[in-house]
Amino acid sequence: MRIAAVIAVLLGGVAVLAAGMQPGMAHGWYPKTCCNDQDCFRADEFERRADGSLAMRAGPIHVIVPAGFAIQPSRDADAHVCVWRDGVGRYHARCVFLPGIG
């Protein structure tokens, strides 16, 4: 019985750690046009660049959002980015949500 409990605790810990690399928990409010329940993420960092573009990072995903891209208001206090991946492995923004917009 003790072995089963230890295994359950270890698996729970792995699930919690893996959740850090999972899509954002806010999928309920992302528009369907942005998200397939697996391609939207809370951004760890974002920075407006001198050329007006926006550099965003969500874990291992790095995206440059071009200047003039339609940015939507975030429904929480975090920045979020929804992405798609091209044939050579680069990520591109599908939707971007920033706090304090609107």
Secondary structure, 3 states (H helix, E strand, C coil): CHHHHHHHHHHHHHHHHHHCCCCCCCCCCCCCCCCCCCCEEECCEEEECCCCCEEEEECCEEEEECCCCCEEECCCCCCEEEEEECCCCCEEEEEEEECCCC
